Amino acid sequence: MKCALCLPTLNAAATAHAFLAALNGQSFTGFERLIVDSSSTDGTPELFAAAGFRVHTISRPEFNHGATRQLAVELCPDADIIIFMTQDAILADPLSLQRLADCFDDPSVGAAYGRQLPAEDATPVAFHARLFNYPPISRVVSREDIPQLGVKSAFLSNSFAAYRREALQAVGGFPSEVIFGEDTWVAARMLRAGWKIAYCVEAQVWHSHNYSMGEEFRRYFDIGVFHSRETWFLDALGRAEGEGKKFVAAEIKYLSGTSPWYIPLAIFRTAMKFAGYRLGFLEKNLPAGVKKRLSLNRAFWR
């Protein structure tokens, strides 16, 4: 099978050297390389071009989480498997890309994603988030698992994920009208269509975010908008609140044993996330200007 590695970029020079060094250390090298760059001004296109990447430039207003990735898929028409990463995800093992590609040896797998490990500067809260969402056990999820796993069955992250072109085309490709979660949108559609989603723990990247409380609030506002507008998503998979309660319980347990002084902050962050989510879910009742101010992906509201 032919593979392509696609990367949306914007001023990626700060992480480009680490990203490319890890990429060049991979055992698997037989893939096309493409970046879709949002008119960077820090030399990003030149850095990646020198590393063998084809560069496709778009204007910054053109960027859209789903549409830009669908553009990348269309720019690599010969690839059977399309791997997506983000510019701040650093491959953590020389076999990571090979292990991710191996998931597609199973013809029923439509998409696969790897394990994200907390970066060196991860706070205890960010560290736990990676442990919770990326456990040390691989699994393959099918639509038969939806009653047990709920929304978690469609968990997938484009920071390090791969898609079978056939399966992606079967569900209509990446959506262009969602504010957030184009990866889980595709995963849910694939599950409903009978494809499977693989999580490969041996395919690893260093990737985490130390979100501020404001960023956390705005991120969950966008998740609420996504769930409010894509009503089929929760109808097919179930409500998100149950998974949220599991996360909070696991976070407090983890912090109790490692960083108990973080617990009050974590509880306040949880309240902020819930408030952001509920406001996002009710966004139809908010003025357009307010929604833009509350959103992390403000360009969406153009």
N, C-alpha and C positions, 0 to 999 in steps of 0.2 A: 504494500500500500504506500502511496505517495503522501508525504506529510508537509505541512507548511506551518511555520511559527510566525504568528502575527502579533503585533504590539502597537497599541495606540500610544502616542507619545506627545508630551508637551514639556519643553524645557527640562529634558531628562539628563542633562550633563552631569548633575551631582551624583547620580547613581549609575551612570552609563558604564564607567570603568569596572565597577564591581559586577554589574549585570553581565557585561561582555566577557569578563574573565571567567566567571562561572559557566557561562554558555560555552566558551571555547574549551572548557575542561570536560565537556560531556562525552560519553562514549558513543552516543548516537548523534551523528552529524548529517545524515542524509535527508535534509529537509530544506525547503525553500524558506527564505527569510524576508519578512516584509514589515516595515513600520508605516503606519498612517499617522503622519505628524501634523499637529494643529498649529502650523506656522511658528515653530519654536524660534527664539532669538538668541539662544545660548550655544549654538553649534551642534545641537542634537542630530540633525540630518547628516552632517558630515561625519560625526563619530560613528554612526550606525552604517553609513554607506561604506566607510573604510573597513568595517567588520563584515562586509558581504551582504548587507541588507539592501533590498530594493526600497526606495523611499517614495511614498505617495503623499503629497502635501494637500491639506485642506485648510480652509480658513477657520479661525477659532469659532465663529458663530455656527459653522457647519457641524461641529462635533455633537454627536448624540450617542449615548452609551450603546444603544442597540443598533441604530442605523450605521454608525461608523464601523462596528464589527461586521455587520452584514456586507458593507462595502469591501472590507478586507477579504471576506469569503469569496466575493465575486472577483476580486483581483487575483485570486489564486485558483483558477478554474480547474487545474489539473490535480489538485490536492484531494485525496480521499479523506484524510484526517487533518483538521485544522486545530492547531494548538494556540491558545490565547494566554498571554501573560500581561502583567502591568509592569511599568518601568521600575517600580520599587520592590519587586519580588525577585529575590536572588536565589538561584538554584543552589540547594544545600548538599547535593550528592551527585557524583559523576554519572550515576545511572538514572537520575530522575526522569529525564525525557524518555529514555528507553522504556522504563517501567510504565510510564503513562501511556505510551504508544502500545505497549503489550496488552493493555486492557482490551483493545479492540480485536484481539485474537478471538474473542467471544463475539460471534456475529450478531448477538442480540443487544450488545451494548451500544447505545446511541451517544452517550457522553461519559466522560470520566474526569475526575479532578484529583489533585494531589493534596498532600498534607502541608499545611502552613504552620511553620514553627515561629515562636515569638522572637522578634529581633533582639539584638543585644541590649537595646535601650528600652525594652518593653517595661511598662509599669506593672505592678502586681495585677491590676484590673485587666490590662491588655494581655498579660501572660495567661491569666485564667481563661479569657475569651478564646484564645487559641487552643488551649487544652480541651475546653468543652466542645468546641465546634469541630475539632480535628483530632479525634481520639486515636490511640495507637493500634487500632484493629481495622483492617480493610473490610469492605463489604460491597455487595452488589444489590441495589434496590430495584424492585419491580413494582407494578401497580398493585400487586397483591399485598405489599407492605404498607400501603397508604392507611388502612384502618388503624394500624398499630403506631406508625410513625407520624401521621398527620403532615403538617407543613414541612417537617424535617425531611420527609421523603424526597422533596424537591430541592434540598440544599445543594448548592453548587456555587463555586466562586470563579469568576473569570480572571482573577489574579493568577490562577494556574489551573487551566481546564482545557479539555480537548473535545472535539465534536466530530462525529462521523457525518460527512457531507450528506449521505443518503438520508440519515435520520433528521438532520437539520432542515433539509429541503422538504421532507415529509410533513413537518410541522409549520412550514411557512417561513423559516429562517428567523433571524433576530427581529424583534418588534422595534418599530421606530417611534412609537407614541407612548412609551412608558418612561416615567421619571427615574426609575430605579429598578434593579432586579431583573435585567434582561436575561441573565443567566438562569435564575430560578424559574422565570417565565418559560424559557425553552425546556428546562428540565421537567416541569410539570406537564407541558404539552407532550413531551416524549413519553413520559410515564403513561399518560392517558391513551397514547397511541400504541402502547404495547412494548416500547423500548425500555431498556434498563439503564440505570445510572450507576457507574462504578466509582468507588472511593479507594484510591491506592495509597496506602500509608508509606510505601517504599519510595514514592515519587514526592520529593520534598523541596520546599522553598522556605527561605527566611522572609517572613512578611507579617507585620503587625502595625497597628496604628495607636498612638497615644492621643486619642481624641480629647479635646477640651469638652467641658460640659455643654457649651454652646454648640459645638460641632455634633455632639451626641444627640442633643435635642433636635437639631435640624436634620440629622440623618434619619432619626426615627419619624420625624414629620414626613419625610419622603417615603418611608416604608408605609406609613398610614395612607398616604395619597395612592401609592401603588395598590394596596389592598382594597381601597375604596373604589378605585376605577376599574380594577380587574376583578370584578365580582366572581367570575368563574373560578378564580384561583382558590379562594377560601371555600367556595361551594364544593370544589373537587377534592380539596385536601383537608379541610377542617380549619377551625379558628386558630389564631396564633397565640392566644393568651396562655394556653397550657404549656407550651414550650417555653414561654417567658418565665413562668413560675418555676419550672425546672432549672432554668439558668440562674435565677436569683438564689434559689436554695443551694445550688452547687457553688456559686460564687462566695456566698457567706461562709460555707463550710471550708472552702479553699483558703479564704483570707483568714479565717479563725486559726488555721494551722501555720500560716506563713507570714501574714502581715495584718494582725488584728486592728492596728491603728487605721487601716484603710476602710474598715467596715462602715463607719458613719458616712464617709464620702461615697462609698459604693451604694448605700441605701439612697442617698440624695440623688445620685446619678440615675438610679433606677426610676425614681419619681420623675426626673426630668425626661427620661426616655419614654415613660408611659404617657406623660403629658404631651410630648411631641407626637407620639403615635396617635393619640386620640384626636388631637387637633388636625393632624393630617387626614385621618379617617373621615373627619367632618368638614373637609376643605371646601366642599360645595357651598357651605354657608359663609365662607370668608371672602372678603374683597380680594381682587387679583393682586393689588399692591402688597397686602398683608401676606398672602401666600408666598410671594417672591421673597419677602424679607425673612420668612420663617424657614425657607427651603435651603438645603445644602446645594442642590443642583439648580441654581437660579436661572441658568440659561434655558432650562425647560420651559419656563413661563413666558418666554418670548413668543 
